[in-house]
């Protein structure tokens, strides 16, 4: 899947503290160095889906991997 294929309901997080906070909350803090940027879909006080991107500034054609 690429960045372009993600819908508008996903929020892009690139700040390292924000990324780490999300990863810690889903028990995946070991992925902090792998994914400098993540896309999250937020439900009612929970993360429904999280995708990681290998670039700190994602481009539309960049691959993303599902984390949650």
N, CA, C, O and CB atoms as a CASP TS submission, in Angstrom:
PFRMAT TS
TARGET T0000
AUTHOR 0000-0000-0000
METHOD Language model
MODEL 1
PARENT N/A
ATOM      1  N   UNK     1       0.862  -1.174   0.000  1.00  0.00           N
ATOM      2  CA  UNK     1       0.000   0.000   0.000  1.00  0.00           C
ATOM      3  C   UNK     1       0.904   1.231   0.000  1.00  0.00           C
ATOM      4  O   UNK     1       2.002   1.208   0.556  1.00  0.00           O
ATOM      5  CB  UNK     1      -0.978   0.001   1.237  1.00  0.00           C
ATOM      6  N   UNK     2       0.430   2.297  -0.626  1.00  0.00           N
ATOM      7  CA  UNK     2       1.196   3.547  -0.670  1.00  0.00           C
ATOM      8  C   UNK     2       0.474   4.649   0.103  1.00  0.00           C
ATOM      9  O   UNK     2      -0.698   4.525   0.459  1.00  0.00           O
ATOM     10  CB  UNK     2       1.430   3.987  -2.130  1.00  0.00           C
ATOM     11  N   UNK     3       1.208   5.721   0.347  1.00  0.00           N
ATOM     12  CA  UNK     3       0.636   6.874   1.043  1.00  0.00           C
ATOM     13  C   UNK     3      -0.601   7.375   0.297  1.00  0.00           C
ATOM     14  O   UNK     3      -1.607   7.723   0.915  1.00  0.00           O
ATOM     15  CB  UNK     3       1.683   8.008   1.177  1.00  0.00           C
ATOM     16  N   UNK     4      -0.519   7.408  -1.006  1.00  0.00           N
ATOM     17  CA  UNK     4      -1.629   7.918  -1.824  1.00  0.00           C
ATOM     18  C   UNK     4      -2.910   7.105  -1.638  1.00  0.00           C
ATOM     19  O   UNK     4      -4.007   7.643  -1.783  1.00  0.00           O
ATOM     20  CB  UNK     4      -1.235   7.917  -3.296  1.00  0.00           C
ATOM     21  N   UNK     5      -2.785   5.837  -1.325  1.00  0.00           N
ATOM     22  CA  UNK     5      -3.958   4.972  -1.170  1.00  0.00           C
ATOM     23  C   UNK     5      -4.655   5.140   0.177  1.00  0.00           C
ATOM     24  O   UNK     5      -5.787   4.687   0.348  1.00  0.00           O
ATOM     25  CB  UNK     5      -3.553   3.532  -1.344  1.00  0.00           C
ATOM     26  N   UNK     6      -3.992   5.784   1.129  1.00  0.00           N
ATOM     27  CA  UNK     6      -4.628   6.025   2.429  1.00  0.00           C
ATOM     28  C   UNK     6      -5.681   7.111   2.272  1.00  0.00           C
ATOM     29  O   UNK     6      -5.489   8.068   1.522  1.00  0.00           O
ATOM     30  CB  UNK     6      -3.575   6.431   3.506  1.00  0.00           C
ATOM     31  N   UNK     7      -6.777   6.961   2.970  1.00  0.00           N
ATOM     32  CA  UNK     7      -7.854   7.938   2.887  1.00  0.00           C
ATOM     33  C   UNK     7      -7.581   9.173   3.720  1.00  0.00           C
ATOM     34  O   UNK     7      -6.618   9.235   4.483  1.00  0.00           O
ATOM     35  CB  UNK     7      -9.147   7.316   3.321  1.00  0.00           C
ATOM     36  N   UNK     8      -8.450  10.151   3.555  1.00  0.00           N
ATOM     37  CA  UNK     8      -8.325  11.412   4.286  1.00  0.00           C
ATOM     38  C   UNK     8      -8.592  11.256   5.777  1.00  0.00           C
ATOM     39  O   UNK     8      -8.308  12.166   6.557  1.00  0.00           O
ATOM     40  CB  UNK     8      -9.273  12.435   3.710  1.00  0.00           C
ATOM     41  N   UNK     9      -9.132  10.117   6.178  1.00  0.00           N
ATOM     42  CA  UNK     9      -9.417   9.906   7.604  1.00  0.00           C
ATOM     43  C   UNK     9      -8.163   9.587   8.415  1.00  0.00           C
ATOM     44  O   UNK     9      -8.223   9.503   9.641  1.00  0.00           O
ATOM     45  CB  UNK     9     -10.421   8.781   7.768  1.00  0.00           C
ATOM     46  N   UNK    10      -7.030   9.410   7.739  1.00  0.00           N
ATOM     47  CA  UNK    10      -5.772   9.126   8.432  1.00  0.00           C
ATOM     48  C   UNK    10      -5.038  10.422   8.738  1.00  0.00           C
ATOM     49  O   UNK    10      -4.950  11.314   7.895  1.00  0.00           O
ATOM     50  CB  UNK    10      -4.879   8.191   7.589  1.00  0.00           C
ATOM     51  N   UNK    11      -4.516  10.515   9.945  1.00  0.00           N
ATOM     52  CA  UNK    11      -3.738  11.674  10.362  1.00  0.00           C
ATOM     53  C   UNK    11      -2.255  11.332  10.251  1.00  0.00           C
ATOM     54  O   UNK    11      -1.830  10.249  10.652  1.00  0.00           O
ATOM     55  CB  UNK    11      -4.106  12.107  11.815  1.00  0.00           C
ATOM     56  N   UNK    12      -1.480  12.250   9.713  1.00  0.00           N
ATOM     57  CA  UNK    12      -0.036  12.068   9.587  1.00  0.00           C
ATOM     58  C   UNK    12       0.651  12.625  10.821  1.00  0.00           C
ATOM     59  O   UNK    12       0.422  13.773  11.203  1.00  0.00           O
ATOM     60  CB  UNK    12       0.503  12.751   8.306  1.00  0.00           C
ATOM     61  N   UNK    13       1.492  11.812  11.441  1.00  0.00           N
ATOM     62  CA  UNK    13       2.300  12.253  12.583  1.00  0.00           C
ATOM     63  C   UNK    13       3.767  12.103  12.211  1.00  0.00           C
ATOM     64  O   UNK    13       4.206  11.026  11.810  1.00  0.00           O
ATOM     65  CB  UNK    13       1.962  11.434  13.879  1.00  0.00           C
ATOM     66  N   UNK    14       4.532  13.202  12.348  1.00  0.00           N
ATOM     67  CA  UNK    14       5.959  13.165  12.040  1.00  0.00           C
ATOM     68  C   UNK    14       6.820  13.603  13.214  1.00  0.00           C
ATOM     69  O   UNK    14       8.028  13.364  13.207  1.00  0.00           O
ATOM     70  CB  UNK    14       6.251  14.038  10.848  1.00  0.00           C
ATOM     71  N   UNK    15       6.236  14.231  14.211  1.00  0.00           N
ATOM     72  CA  UNK    15       6.996  14.636  15.394  1.00  0.00           C
ATOM     73  C   UNK    15       7.391  13.380  16.158  1.00  0.00           C
ATOM     74  O   UNK    15       6.542  12.537  16.449  1.00  0.00           O
ATOM     75  CB  UNK    15       6.168  15.612  16.302  1.00  0.00           C
ATOM     76  N   UNK    16       8.666  13.248  16.483  1.00  0.00           N
ATOM     77  CA  UNK    16       9.165  12.021  17.107  1.00  0.00           C
ATOM     78  C   UNK    16       8.474  11.700  18.428  1.00  0.00           C
ATOM     79  O   UNK    16       8.267  10.528  18.744  1.00  0.00           O
ATOM     80  CB  UNK    16      10.650  12.132  17.333  1.00  0.00           C
ATOM     81  N   UNK    17       8.119  12.712  19.197  1.00  0.00           N
ATOM     82  CA  UNK    17       7.439  12.472  20.465  1.00  0.00           C
ATOM     83  C   UNK    17       6.018  11.956  20.240  1.00  0.00           C
ATOM     84  O   UNK    17       5.548  11.084  20.970  1.00  0.00           O
ATOM     85  CB  UNK    17       7.408  13.754  21.302  1.00  0.00           C
ATOM     86  N   UNK    18       5.343  12.489  19.240  1.00  0.00           N
ATOM     87  CA  UNK    18       3.996  12.021  18.908  1.00  0.00           C
ATOM     88  C   UNK    18       4.030  10.588  18.395  1.00  0.00           C
ATOM     89  O   UNK    18       3.220   9.752  18.795  1.00  0.00           O
ATOM     90  CB  UNK    18       3.349  12.940  17.861  1.00  0.00           C
ATOM     91  N   UNK    19       4.982  10.316  17.502  1.00  0.00           N
ATOM     92  CA  UNK    19       5.123   8.964  16.955  1.00  0.00           C
ATOM     93  C   UNK    19       5.400   7.972  18.072  1.00  0.00           C
ATOM     94  O   UNK    19       4.765   6.921  18.146  1.00  0.00           O
ATOM     95  CB  UNK    19       6.250   8.912  15.903  1.00  0.00           C
ATOM     96  N   UNK    20       6.349   8.304  18.945  1.00  0.00           N
ATOM     97  CA  UNK    20       6.680   7.411  20.053  1.00  0.00           C
ATOM     98  C   UNK    20       5.486   7.205  20.976  1.00  0.00           C
ATOM     99  O   UNK    20       5.247   6.087  21.433  1.00  0.00           O
ATOM    100  CB  UNK    20       7.860   7.964  20.845  1.00  0.00           C
ATOM    101  N   UNK    21       4.736   8.260  21.256  1.00  0.00           N
ATOM    102  CA  UNK    21       3.560   8.147  22.116  1.00  0.00           C
ATOM    103  C   UNK    21       2.539   7.171  21.575  1.00  0.00           C
ATOM    104  O   UNK    21       1.991   6.364  22.325  1.00  0.00           O
ATOM    105  CB  UNK    21       2.919   9.494  22.296  1.00  0.00           C
ATOM    106  N   UNK    22       2.276   7.235  20.279  1.00  0.00           N
ATOM    107  CA  UNK    22       1.323   6.314  19.658  1.00  0.00           C
ATOM    108  C   UNK    22       1.873   4.890  19.695  1.00  0.00           C
ATOM    109  O   UNK    22       1.172   3.954  20.080  1.00  0.00           O
ATOM    110  CB  UNK    22       1.020   6.739  18.200  1.00  0.00           C
ATOM    111  N   UNK    23       3.129   4.738  19.292  1.00  0.00           N
ATOM    112  CA  UNK    23       3.722   3.400  19.272  1.00  0.00           C
ATOM    113  C   UNK    23       3.749   2.771  20.663  1.00  0.00           C
ATOM    114  O   UNK    23       3.487   1.576  20.802  1.00  0.00           O
ATOM    115  CB  UNK    23       5.136   3.460  18.705  1.00  0.00           C
ATOM    116  N   UNK    24       4.057   3.550  21.683  1.00  0.00           N
ATOM    117  CA  UNK    24       4.043   3.033  23.057  1.00  0.00           C
ATOM    118  C   UNK    24       2.638   2.606  23.458  1.00  0.00           C
ATOM    119  O   UNK    24       2.462   1.579  24.114  1.00  0.00           O
ATOM    120  CB  UNK    24       4.574   4.091  24.040  1.00  0.00           C
ATOM    121  N   UNK    25       1.643   3.386  23.068  1.00  0.00           N
ATOM    122  CA  UNK    25       0.270   3.082  23.483  1.00  0.00           C
ATOM    123  C   UNK    25      -0.267   1.806  22.834  1.00  0.00           C
ATOM    124  O   UNK    25      -1.201   1.193  23.351  1.00  0.00           O
ATOM    125  CB  UNK    25      -0.643   4.248  23.144  1.00  0.00           C
ATOM    126  N   UNK    26       0.319   1.405  21.703  1.00  0.00           N
ATOM    127  CA  UNK    26      -0.125   0.165  21.054  1.00  0.00           C
ATOM    128  C   UNK    26       0.885  -0.968  21.255  1.00  0.00           C
ATOM    129  O   UNK    26       0.775  -2.027  20.636  1.00  0.00           O
ATOM    130  CB  UNK    26      -0.350   0.404  19.553  1.00  0.00           C
ATOM    131  N   UNK    27       1.865  -0.734  22.123  1.00  0.00           N
ATOM    132  CA  UNK    27       2.832  -1.779  22.445  1.00  0.00           C
ATOM    133  C   UNK    27       3.859  -2.068  21.364  1.00  0.00           C
ATOM    134  O   UNK    27       4.365  -3.186  21.268  1.00  0.00           O
ATOM    135  CB  UNK    27       2.114  -3.018  22.750  1.00  0.00           C
ATOM    136  N   UNK    28       4.169  -1.061  20.546  1.00  0.00           N
ATOM    137  CA  UNK    28       5.108  -1.249  19.440  1.00  0.00           C
ATOM    138  C   UNK    28       6.244  -0.227  19.484  1.00  0.00           C
ATOM    139  O   UNK    28       6.721   0.199  18.432  1.00  0.00           O
ATOM    140  CB  UNK    28       4.373  -1.153  18.104  1.00  0.00           C
ATOM    141  N   UNK    29       6.683   0.173  20.665  1.00  0.00           N
ATOM    142  CA  UNK    29       7.713   1.204  20.778  1.00  0.00           C
ATOM    143  C   UNK    29       9.040   0.787  20.144  1.00  0.00           C
ATOM    144  O   UNK    29       9.873   1.642  19.842  1.00  0.00           O
ATOM    145  CB  UNK    29       7.935   1.548  22.234  1.00  0.00           C
ATOM    146  N   UNK    30       9.244  -0.504  19.940  1.00  0.00           N
ATOM    147  CA  UNK    30      10.475  -0.982  19.305  1.00  0.00           C
ATOM    148  C   UNK    30      10.560  -0.571  17.837  1.00  0.00           C
ATOM    149  O   UNK    30      11.618  -0.715  17.224  1.00  0.00           O
ATOM    150  CB  UNK    30      10.567  -2.497  19.421  1.00  0.00           C
ATOM    151  N   UNK    31       9.471  -0.064  17.260  1.00  0.00           N
ATOM    152  CA  UNK    31       9.446   0.346  15.854  1.00  0.00           C
ATOM    153  C   UNK    31       9.742   1.833  15.660  1.00  0.00           C
ATOM    154  O   UNK    31       9.660   2.343  14.543  1.00  0.00           O
ATOM    155  CB  UNK    31       8.100   0.020  15.252  1.00  0.00           C
ATOM    156  N   UNK    32      10.084   2.522  16.739  1.00  0.00           N
ATOM    157  CA  UNK    32      10.297   3.975  16.681  1.00  0.00           C
ATOM    158  C   UNK    32      11.352   4.361  15.640  1.00  0.00           C
ATOM    159  O   UNK    32      11.148   5.318  14.892  1.00  0.00           O
ATOM    160  CB  UNK    32      10.716   4.499  18.056  1.00  0.00           C
ATOM    161  N   UNK    33      12.450   3.651  15.577  1.00  0.00           N
ATOM    162  CA  UNK    33      13.515   4.002  14.622  1.00  0.00           C
ATOM    163  C   UNK    33      13.187   3.530  13.206  1.00  0.00           C
ATOM    164  O   UNK    33      13.725   4.067  12.238  1.00  0.00           O
ATOM    165  CB  UNK    33      14.850   3.395  15.072  1.00  0.00           C
ATOM    166  N   UNK    34      12.332   2.556  13.078  1.00  0.00           N
ATOM    167  CA  UNK    34      11.955   2.043  11.759  1.00  0.00           C
ATOM    168  C   UNK    34      11.024   3.002  11.031  1.00  0.00           C
ATOM    169  O   UNK    34      11.144   3.187   9.820  1.00  0.00           O
ATOM    170  CB  UNK    34      11.289   0.676  11.892  1.00  0.00           C
ATOM    171  N   UNK    35      10.103   3.611  11.758  1.00  0.00           N
ATOM    172  CA  UNK    35       9.084   4.469  11.156  1.00  0.00           C
ATOM    173  C   UNK    35       9.149   5.887  11.736  1.00  0.00           C
ATOM    174  O   UNK    35       8.578   6.140  12.797  1.00  0.00           O
ATOM    175  CB  UNK    35       7.682   3.869  11.375  1.00  0.00           C
ATOM    176  N   UNK    36       9.834   6.813  11.058  1.00  0.00           N
ATOM    177  CA  UNK    36       9.867   8.196  11.549  1.00  0.00           C
ATOM    178  C   UNK    36       8.551   8.941  11.343  1.00  0.00           C
ATOM    179  O   UNK    36       8.348  10.019  11.902  1.00  0.00           O
ATOM    180  CB  UNK    36      10.977   8.952  10.864  1.00  0.00           C
ATOM    181  N   UNK    37       7.657   8.364  10.540  1.00  0.00           N
ATOM    182  CA  UNK    37       6.339   8.959  10.310  1.00  0.00           C
ATOM    183  C   UNK    37       5.300   7.848  10.357  1.00  0.00           C
ATOM    184  O   UNK    37       5.541   6.730   9.904  1.00  0.00           O
ATOM    185  CB  UNK    37       6.284   9.721   8.941  1.00  0.00           C
ATOM    186  N   UNK    38       4.149   8.176  10.910  1.00  0.00           N
ATOM    187  CA  UNK    38       3.052   7.206  10.944  1.00  0.00           C
ATOM    188  C   UNK    38       1.751   7.896  10.552  1.00  0.00           C
ATOM    189  O   UNK    38       1.594   9.108  10.705  1.00  0.00           O
ATOM    190  CB  UNK    38       2.925   6.558  12.351  1.00  0.00           C
ATOM    191  N   UNK    39       0.840   7.101  10.051  1.00  0.00           N
ATOM    192  CA  UNK    39      -0.515   7.544   9.741  1.00  0.00           C
ATOM    193  C   UNK    39      -1.454   6.812  10.687  1.00  0.00           C
ATOM    194  O   UNK    39      -1.376   5.589  10.811  1.00  0.00           O
ATOM    195  CB  UNK    39      -0.889   7.274   8.231  1.00  0.00           C
ATOM    196  N   UNK    40      -2.335   7.537  11.351  1.00  0.00           N
ATOM    197  CA  UNK    40      -3.239   6.915  12.308  1.00  0.00           C
ATOM    198  C   UNK    40      -4.694   7.245  11.972  1.00  0.00           C
ATOM    199  O   UNK    40      -5.013   8.340  11.510  1.00  0.00           O
ATOM    200  CB  UNK    40      -2.904   7.372  13.735  1.00  0.00           C
ATOM    201  N   UNK    41      -5.562   6.267  12.218  1.00  0.00           N
ATOM    202  CA  UNK    41      -7.004   6.484  12.171  1.00  0.00           C
ATOM    203  C   UNK    41      -7.477   6.366  13.612  1.00  0.00           C
ATOM    204  O   UNK    41      -7.261   5.348  14.270  1.00  0.00           O
ATOM    205  CB  UNK    41      -7.746   5.447  11.208  1.00  0.00           C
ATOM    206  N   UNK    42      -8.121   7.418  14.091  1.00  0.00           N
ATOM    207  CA  UNK    42      -8.527   7.481  15.488  1.00  0.00           C
ATOM    208  C   UNK    42     -10.022   7.246  15.606  1.00  0.00           C
ATOM    209  O   UNK    42     -10.818   7.827  14.868  1.00  0.00           O
ATOM    210  CB  UNK    42      -8.146   8.834  16.107  1.00  0.00           C
ATOM    211  N   UNK    43     -10.395   6.375  16.554  1.00  0.00           N
ATOM    212  CA  UNK    43     -11.796   6.147  16.864  1.00  0.00           C
ATOM    213  C   UNK    43     -12.139   6.890  18.137  1.00  0.00           C
ATOM    214  O   UNK    43     -11.584   7.955  18.407  1.00  0.00           O
ATOM    215  CB  UNK    43     -12.103   4.639  17.005  1.00  0.00           C
ATOM    216  N   UNK    44     -13.030   6.350  18.903  1.00  0.00           N
ATOM    217  CA  UNK    44     -13.412   6.966  20.173  1.00  0.00           C
ATOM    218  C   UNK    44     -12.356   6.644  21.219  1.00  0.00           C
ATOM    219  O   UNK    44     -12.409   5.607  21.880  1.00  0.00           O
ATOM    220  CB  UNK    44     -14.813   6.475  20.637  1.00  0.00           C
ATOM    221  N   UNK    45     -11.388   7.558  21.358  1.00  0.00           N
ATOM    222  CA  UNK    45     -10.295   7.444  22.335  1.00  0.00           C
ATOM    223  C   UNK    45      -9.428   6.207  22.128  1.00  0.00           C
ATOM    224  O   UNK    45      -8.880   5.667  23.089  1.00  0.00           O
ATOM    225  CB  UNK    45     -10.862   7.422  23.732  1.00  0.00           C
ATOM    226  N   UNK    46      -9.298   5.753  20.874  1.00  0.00           N
ATOM    227  CA  UNK    46      -8.426   4.623  20.570  1.00  0.00           C
ATOM    228  C   UNK    46      -7.933   4.720  19.130  1.00  0.00           C
ATOM    229  O   UNK    46      -8.533   5.399  18.296  1.00  0.00           O
ATOM    230  CB  UNK    46      -9.163   3.286  20.801  1.00  0.00           C
ATOM    231  N   UNK    47      -6.852   4.043  18.861  1.00  0.00           N
ATOM    232  CA  UNK    47      -6.312   3.993  17.505  1.00  0.00           C
ATOM    233  C   UNK    47      -6.915   2.788  16.806  1.00  0.00           C
ATOM    234  O   UNK    47      -6.767   1.658  17.271  1.00  0.00           O
ATOM    235  CB  UNK    47      -4.748   3.920  17.509  1.00  0.00           C
ATOM    236  N   UNK    48      -7.592   3.022  15.696  1.00  0.00           N
ATOM    237  CA  UNK    48      -8.221   1.938  14.958  1.00  0.00           C
ATOM    238  C   UNK    48      -7.241   1.280  14.001  1.00  0.00           C
ATOM    239  O   UNK    48      -7.225   0.058  13.858  1.00  0.00           O
ATOM    240  CB  UNK    48      -9.429   2.449  14.196  1.00  0.00           C
ATOM    241  N   UNK    49      -6.422   2.100  13.345  1.00  0.00           N
ATOM    242  CA  UNK    49      -5.407   1.605  12.423  1.00  0.00           C
ATOM    243  C   UNK    49      -4.186   2.503  12.497  1.00  0.00           C
ATOM    244  O   UNK    49      -4.299   3.713  12.691  1.00  0.00           O
ATOM    245  CB  UNK    49      -5.952   1.537  10.977  1.00  0.00           C
ATOM    246  N   UNK    50      -3.022   1.897  12.341  1.00  0.00           N
ATOM    247  CA  UNK    50      -1.766   2.645  12.313  1.00  0.00           C
ATOM    248  C   UNK    50      -0.909   2.067  11.198  1.00  0.00           C
ATOM    249  O   UNK    50      -0.717   0.854  11.108  1.00  0.00           O
ATOM    250  CB  UNK    50      -1.020   2.580  13.697  1.00  0.00           C
ATOM    251  N   UNK    51      -0.397   2.954  10.349  1.00  0.00           N
ATOM    252  CA  UNK    51       0.506   2.565   9.276  1.00  0.00           C
ATOM    253  C   UNK    51       1.814   3.316   9.455  1.00  0.00           C
ATOM    254  O   UNK    51       1.813   4.503   9.782  1.00  0.00           O
ATOM    255  CB  UNK    51      -0.118   2.849   7.878  1.00  0.00           C
ATOM    256  N   UNK    52       2.926   2.632   9.242  1.00  0.00           N
ATOM    257  CA  UNK    52       4.230   3.254   9.340  1.00  0.00           C
ATOM    258  C   UNK    52       4.813   3.550   7.975  1.00  0.00           C
ATOM    259  O   UNK    52       4.584   2.820   7.010  1.00  0.00           O
ATOM    260  CB  UNK    52       5.167   2.376  10.119  1.00  0.00           C
ATOM    261  N   UNK    53       5.581   4.647   7.909  1.00  0.00           N
ATOM    262  CA  UNK    53       6.258   5.048   6.681  1.00  0.00           C
ATOM    263  C   UNK    53       7.745   5.185   6.977  1.00  0.00           C
ATOM    264  O   UNK    53       8.125   5.648   8.052  1.00  0.00           O
ATOM    265  CB  UNK    53       5.672   6.383   6.115  1.00  0.00           C
ATOM    266  N   UNK    54       8.582   4.787   6.034  1.00  0.00           N
ATOM    267  CA  UNK    54      10.025   4.779   6.236  1.00  0.00           C
ATOM    268  C   UNK    54      10.668   6.154   6.080  1.00  0.00           C
ATOM    269  O   UNK    54      11.832   6.322   6.445  1.00  0.00           O
ATOM    270  CB  UNK    54      10.658   3.823   5.276  1.00  0.00           C
ATOM    271  N   UNK    55       9.956   7.128   5.555  1.00  0.00           N
ATOM    272  CA  UNK    55      10.472   8.489   5.393  1.00  0.00           C
ATOM    273  C   UNK    55       9.855   9.416   6.439  1.00  0.00           C
ATOM    274  O   UNK    55       8.696   9.262   6.825  1.00  0.00           O
ATOM    275  CB  UNK    55      10.181   9.017   3.966  1.00  0.00           C
ATOM    276  N   UNK    56      10.657  10.379   6.885  1.00  0.00           N
ATOM    277  CA  UNK    56      10.142  11.366   7.834  1.00  0.00           C
ATOM    278  C   UNK    56       9.150  12.313   7.165  1.00  0.00           C
ATOM    279  O   UNK    56       8.221  12.805   7.806  1.00  0.00           O
ATOM    280  CB  UNK    56      11.294  12.164   8.449  1.00  0.00           C
ATOM    281  N   UNK    57       9.353  12.564   5.876  1.00  0.00           N
ATOM    282  CA  UNK    57       8.425  13.386   5.096  1.00  0.00           C
ATOM    283  C   UNK    57       7.925  12.510   3.947  1.00  0.00           C
ATOM    284  O   UNK    57       8.556  12.438   2.892  1.00  0.00           O
ATOM    285  CB  UNK    57       9.117  14.721   4.561  1.00  0.00           C
ATOM    286  N   UNK    58       6.792  11.848   4.159  1.00  0.00           N
ATOM    287  CA  UNK    58       6.285  10.899   3.166  1.00  0.00           C
ATOM    288  C   UNK    58       5.881  11.551   1.850  1.00  0.00           C
ATOM    289  O   UNK    58       5.362  12.667   1.821  1.00  0.00           O
ATOM    290  CB  UNK    58       5.110  10.162   3.729  1.00  0.00           C
ATOM    291  N   UNK    59       6.131  10.833   0.775  1.00  0.00           N
ATOM    292  CA  UNK    59       5.677  11.225  -0.553  1.00  0.00           C
ATOM    293  C   UNK    59       4.529  10.313  -0.944  1.00  0.00           C
ATOM    294  O   UNK    59       4.389   9.222  -0.390  1.00  0.00           O
ATOM    295  CB  UNK    59       6.835  11.154  -1.600  1.00  0.00           C
ATOM    296  N   UNK    60       3.718  10.737  -1.874  1.00  0.00           N
ATOM    297  CA  UNK    60       2.522   9.976  -2.249  1.00  0.00           C
ATOM    298  C   UNK    60       2.835   8.546  -2.684  1.00  0.00           C
ATOM    299  O   UNK    60       2.046   7.642  -2.407  1.00  0.00           O
ATOM    300  CB  UNK    60       1.794  10.688  -3.362  1.00  0.00           C
ATOM    301  N   UNK    61       3.947   8.319  -3.346  1.00  0.00           N
ATOM    302  CA  UNK    61       4.285   6.991  -3.838  1.00  0.00           C
ATOM    303  C   UNK    61       5.018   6.109  -2.846  1.00  0.00           C
ATOM    304  O   UNK    61       5.309   4.953  -3.151  1.00  0.00           O
ATOM    305  CB  UNK    61       5.102   7.120  -5.046  1.00  0.00           C
ATOM    306  N   UNK    62       5.325   6.636  -1.651  1.00  0.00           N
ATOM    307  CA  UNK    62       6.050   5.857  -0.644  1.00  0.00           C
ATOM    308  C   UNK    62       5.190   4.725  -0.089  1.00  0.00           C
ATOM    309  O   UNK    62       3.982   4.869   0.098  1.00  0.00           O
ATOM    310  CB  UNK    62       6.514   6.765   0.497  1.00  0.00           C
ATOM    311  N   UNK    63       5.841   3.612   0.163  1.00  0.00           N
ATOM    312  CA  UNK    63       5.145   2.474   0.758  1.00  0.00           C
ATOM    313  C   UNK    63       4.881   2.708   2.232  1.00  0.00           C
ATOM    314  O   UNK    63       5.672   3.344   2.929  1.00  0.00           O
ATOM    315  CB  UNK    63       5.951   1.196   0.568  1.00  0.00           C
ATOM    316  N   UNK    64       3.751   2.180   2.698  1.00  0.00           N
ATOM    317  CA  UNK    64       3.435   2.183   4.120  1.00  0.00           C
ATOM    318  C   UNK    64       3.161   0.736   4.533  1.00  0.00           C
ATOM    319  O   UNK    64       2.708  -0.080   3.731  1.00  0.00           O
ATOM    320  CB  UNK    64       2.205   3.118   4.438  1.00  0.00           C
ATOM    321  N   UNK    65       3.441   0.443   5.786  1.00  0.00           N
ATOM    322  CA  UNK    65       3.180  -0.897   6.326  1.00  0.00           C
ATOM    323  C   UNK    65       2.222  -0.795   7.492  1.00  0.00           C
ATOM    324  O   UNK    65       2.346   0.091   8.338  1.00  0.00           O
ATOM    325  CB  UNK    65       4.492  -1.591   6.765  1.00  0.00           C
ATOM    326  N   UNK    66       1.274  -1.702   7.531  1.00  0.00           N
ATOM    327  CA  UNK    66       0.307  -1.703   8.627  1.00  0.00           C
ATOM    328  C   UNK    66       0.966  -2.189   9.914  1.00  0.00           C
ATOM    329  O   UNK    66       1.592  -3.248   9.950  1.00  0.00           O
ATOM    330  CB  UNK    66      -0.908  -2.587   8.278  1.00  0.00           C
ATOM    331  N   UNK    67       0.809  -1.395  10.965  1.00  0.00           N
ATOM    332  CA  UNK    67       1.331  -1.733  12.295  1.00  0.00           C
ATOM    333  C   UNK    67       0.204  -2.249  13.174  1.00  0.00           C
ATOM    334  O   UNK    67       0.387  -3.186  13.951  1.00  0.00           O
ATOM    335  CB  UNK    67       2.009  -0.506  12.954  1.00  0.00           C
ATOM    336  N   UNK    68      -0.955  -1.633  13.045  1.00  0.00           N
ATOM    337  CA  UNK    68      -2.135  -2.017  13.843  1.00  0.00           C
ATOM    338  C   UNK    68      -3.361  -1.971  12.955  1.00  0.00           C
ATOM    339  O   UNK    68      -4.467  -2.255  13.414  1.00  0.00           O
ATOM    340  CB  UNK    68      -2.320  -1.078  15.083  1.00  0.00           C
TER
END
